[in-house]
Amino acid sequence: MSVTGAAGTAGAPAAGPISVLIADDQRLVRAGFRVILAGEPDIAVVGEAADGIEAIRLTRSLAPDVVLMDIRMPNMDGLAAAKQLITSCGSRVLILTTFDADEYVYEALRMGASGFLLKDAPPDQLIGAVRSVAAGNALIDPAITRRLIRRFAHAVRPPALQPAQLRELTSRELDVLRLVARGLSNAEIAGELVVEESTVKTHVSRILLKLGLRDRVQAVVIAYESGFVIPDDQP
């Protein structure tokens, strides 16, 4: 699922190449990512970190547009480091790991990570993810999305009443939120509702504003957690 939405103001990309910090405890892995990304004219790798503590230090000093963050690292793991960077710096963090256990995905999304991608994703998917996250969008590997929805299916039951915050949304905004939770893009939602894509974008922006959410990833989480969308009904 590739989802588009608003992001925090801190760490907003400036004119010029997208600056990227790579945080992974394996030197060869960092080198591989650097080679893949450095081959793109619009992307520049500005630093590398071998653990979460170094990732925090370098991010604060270099202010990269995107932080590629592994989960399993010594001294401080990637989730702990990402949480600090997101809450204190508003950083855009793309979690990139071989560990796709549900609890890691769930925790990363709840803390506000801009994306979650498996390390075995093709190079072009990694490059696209970096560009998407830098542009203020959010991205989740489709395979992870399916597993996440199955987790919600077993963990979430709809409440008796619609949460107060969702009652702030109009009926059309609720329709859009329901389709966002199904993983549809703006163009797909526009086709489903027979409206212009720009109209959908406006609805999504209003949904995020009314719910106080950072991006569509968080909108998906709240849609399932609140019971507004029931995973068993997904196509």
N, C-alpha and C positions, 0 to 999 in steps of 0.2 A: 504494500500500500504506500503510495506516495501522497502526502497530504500537504496542503498549502495553508499558511496562516501567518499571523503576526508573531514577532519575536521581540525580545527585550531591546532596549535602546543601547545598552552597554555592549561593546564589542561589535557595533554595526560596521559593516565593511566600508572602507573608504574607497575613493577612486583608485584604480590600479589593480594589480593582481590580488587575488584572494590569498590572504596570509593564513598559513596552517601550522599548528604545533602538533607534533606526533608524540604521543605518550604510550610507550610500550617497553616492557622490561627486556625484550629480546632485540639485540642490536641488528640482527639480520632482518627481522621483521620491519624494524624502523627503516632500514636501508631500502627494503623492497617497496614500502609505501612511498618513500622519498622519490625513488626512481619513477614510479607510476605517476605521481603528482607533478614532479618537476618537469615532466615532458609536456605539460600543458602550459601554453603561453599565458593563461589567465590565472595560474595558481603558483604560489611561491611558498615553499616550506621554510619557515623562519626559525624553527628550533626543534629539538628533540629532548624528551625526558624519559628517564628509565624507571621512575616510580611516581606515585601520586604527589608526594611532597615537592619534587622537582617540577612536576607539571604545574602545580599551583604557583610556585615561584616564577617560572618562566612566563606563564600566562599573565601574571600581574605586571611583569616588566615589559613583555613584548606585545601584549594586547592583540593576539591573533584573532582573525575573523572566525576561525573554526578550530576547535580542539578535537583531534582524533584521540579517543581515550580507550585504552584496553581496560578490562575489568580486573583480571588477576595480576597484581603487581606487588612487589615488596614494599615494606615501610608504611605505605598507605595505598589501599586498593583504589581502582578507578572510580567506583561508585561514590566512595567517601570524598575523593578529590573533586569529582564532578559536582557533587552537592554543594561543596564550598564555593566552587567557581560560579555556579549558577546563581546561588543566593547572594554572594557578595559582589560578583563582577557582572552578572547577567550574561555570562559567556554562552556561546553556542557550542554545545558539546555533542559530538557524534560518537556514540559508543560503538566500538568496533572490536569484536571478540569471537573466539571459537566457542565460548560458553553461551549456549542459547537456552539455558534453563529458564523456566517461566518466572521464577522469583527475581532473576536479574532483570529481565525485560520489564516486569511490573514495577520494580523499584526505580529503574532508570526513567520510565515514563512518568511516574508519580513525582519524581524530583524535578522534572522539567527538562530532561534531555531532549535535544532537538531531533535525535534520530538514533536508530539502533540497527546496525548492519553486521552481518557475519563476515569473518575474515576470508572465507572462501568465496565471497561474492566476486564476480568478474571485475577486472580493472575499470572497465567503462562504467560499471555501476557505482564503484567507489568514487570515481571522478564526478559522476552526476550527483551523488549524494552530497559531496563537498560543495558543489555549486548550489544545490538546492538549499542546504542549510545556511550557507553564506547569504543567500538571497532573502533569508527570513522565513523559509519554509521548514517543514518538518517531514521526516521520512522514516518509515519502518519497513524492514525487509518483509515482503509478502508472506513468506513462510512463517515468520515470527508473528505476524498479524493473526494468521489462522490459529496458531497455538494460543495466543493471548485470548482470542475470542472463546476458545474452548475452556480456558481457565475461568473466564467470567461465567461461562455457562454453568460451571459446577459451583462457583463461589458466590454468585449474586442471585438474589431473589428480589422481585419487584416489591417496593414498599406499598403500603396501603394508600398513601397519598403522594401525589407528585411533589418533589422537593420545592420549597419556596423559591429558590433561585431560578428554577426552570419555569415557574409561573410568570416570570418577567418576560418570557419570550412570546412572540406572536405565534399564531397557528402555522404561518408559513415558515417562520424561523425554526419551529419544532420539526416541521417536515424536513428542512435542510439538515438539522442536527441528526435526525434519524438516518439520513442518507450518508452524512459524513461518518457516522459510526459504522456504517456498512463498508466504509473504505472507498467510497466513490470520489472521484476527482470533481473539480468545479464543472468541467465540461460534461462529465457523465451526469451530474446532478441537474445541470441545465437541460439535458436531453430528457431526463426522467420527469422533470416538472414542466417542460416545454416553456422555458424562459431563456433570456439571454445569459451568457456566462458572466457578464459584468454584474447582472442582478444577483446571481448566486454569490459572487465575491462580496458584494455589499452585505448580503444576509449573513455570511460567515463572519465578517468583520463585526457586525452588530452583536452576533451571538457571543463572540469572544469578549467584547466590551461589556456586555450585560452580565456575563458570568465571571468576569475578572480573570480570564484565562490567558495564558501566554501564546498558545497556538492550538492547532487542530488536534494534535496528539492528546493534549489534556482534555479537549472536548470529547474525544472518543472515550477516554477513561471515565469521565463524569457521566457520560450517557449510559455506560454499562453499570458503573458502581451505583448509580441512583435507581437502577431498574427501569429507566425510561425506555431503553432498548433491551430486549431479551435475546440473548445469543441463540437460543433454540429456534428463533424465528428467522435467523439469517439464511439467505439462499446458499 
